[in-house]
Structure formats: structure tokens, C-alpha cells
Amino acid sequence: MPFANFKMPQGVLNHAQKEEIIHRTTALFVEYFGEGVRPFSMVLIDEVADGGWGRADEVLTMEKMGIGDAAHEASD
């Protein structure tokens, strides 16, 4: 079963964007493995709370990454 797990800052994606990621990822699996994998493909989008992740020993926040205002607009 093909499986993809996307982790995104909470509130960055709206419902339509999540649907698009799911559809495009499933289409990619079908392109690689054939139509038979469509019913068994799983795409999970995890939303991580602000400050709940980091890189290179630094806790990341949406403000540090410059996506604070953009995140609120996307969730509307």
C-alpha cells in the first residue's frame, strides 16, 4: 500500500489545498505503480502546532519562517 505523510504547520493549508495534495499524491502513485494501487493509496496530512517542530537544534515557529499572516489567510 503506497503511503505518504505530509507534516505542515497548523493552519497553513485550507481544505481545498489539502484535497489537492491528496489528489495529486494519489495520481503520482497511480502513475508509478498503476491504477490498481488507487484504492490502497493513503495520504495523511498532519498539522503540527506552531513551535512543535524544529531543525538543526532550533525550534521553528511560523513567525520565524515569515508565514504568520499567510497561514491565517489560507485557513479562511
PLY file of the C-alpha trace (Angstrom):
ply
format ascii 1.0
element vertex 76
property float x
property float y
property float z
element edge 75
property int vertex1
property int vertex2
end_header
0.00 0.00 0.00
1.56 3.34 -1.01
1.59 5.80 1.87
2.57 9.47 2.03
2.66 11.59 5.17
2.89 15.38 4.89
3.57 17.43 8.01
2.61 21.09 7.74
2.34 23.96 10.22
-1.18 24.13 11.59
-3.45 26.48 9.68
-1.21 26.92 6.63
-3.39 24.89 4.26
-7.09 25.34 3.65
-9.45 22.48 2.85
-9.11 22.86 -0.92
-5.31 22.78 -0.72
-5.39 19.61 1.37
-7.70 17.98 -1.18
-5.34 18.96 -3.98
-2.35 17.43 -2.18
-4.29 14.21 -1.64
-5.46 14.00 -5.27
-2.05 14.85 -6.76
-0.19 12.45 -4.49
-2.61 9.65 -5.33
-2.19 10.43 -9.03
1.59 10.20 -8.61
1.26 6.75 -7.01
-1.00 5.62 -9.86
1.48 6.97 -12.42
4.32 4.98 -10.85
2.54 1.78 -9.81
-0.57 1.56 -11.96
-4.29 2.07 -11.45
-4.53 -0.95 -9.15
-2.95 0.98 -6.26
-5.56 3.77 -6.20
-7.91 2.05 -3.73
-4.99 1.21 -1.45
-3.22 4.58 -1.52
-3.13 6.53 1.72
-2.23 10.19 2.07
-2.10 11.71 5.54
-1.69 15.42 6.22
-0.62 16.13 9.80
-0.92 19.67 11.08
1.78 20.45 13.62
1.13 23.10 16.27
3.22 26.25 15.96
6.56 25.72 17.68
6.07 21.95 17.76
8.92 21.19 15.37
12.46 22.22 14.66
15.54 21.86 12.51
19.24 21.95 13.37
18.50 22.30 17.11
16.27 25.35 16.55
12.57 25.40 17.41
10.73 26.74 14.39
7.69 28.97 14.54
5.60 30.44 11.76
6.82 33.90 12.76
10.47 32.83 12.40
9.69 31.40 8.98
7.78 34.52 7.92
4.48 32.73 7.30
2.37 34.03 10.18
-0.09 36.21 8.25
-0.14 33.90 5.20
-1.18 30.99 7.43
-4.24 32.82 8.73
-5.32 33.84 5.22
-5.02 30.24 3.91
-7.26 28.83 6.64
-10.14 31.19 5.77
0 1
1 2
2 3
3 4
4 5
5 6
6 7
7 8
8 9
9 10
10 11
11 12
12 13
13 14
14 15
15 16
16 17
17 18
18 19
19 20
20 21
21 22
22 23
23 24
24 25
25 26
26 27
27 28
28 29
29 30
30 31
31 32
32 33
33 34
34 35
35 36
36 37
37 38
38 39
39 40
40 41
41 42
42 43
43 44
44 45
45 46
46 47
47 48
48 49
49 50
50 51
51 52
52 53
53 54
54 55
55 56
56 57
57 58
58 59
59 60
60 61
61 62
62 63
63 64
64 65
65 66
66 67
67 68
68 69
69 70
70 71
71 72
72 73
73 74
74 75
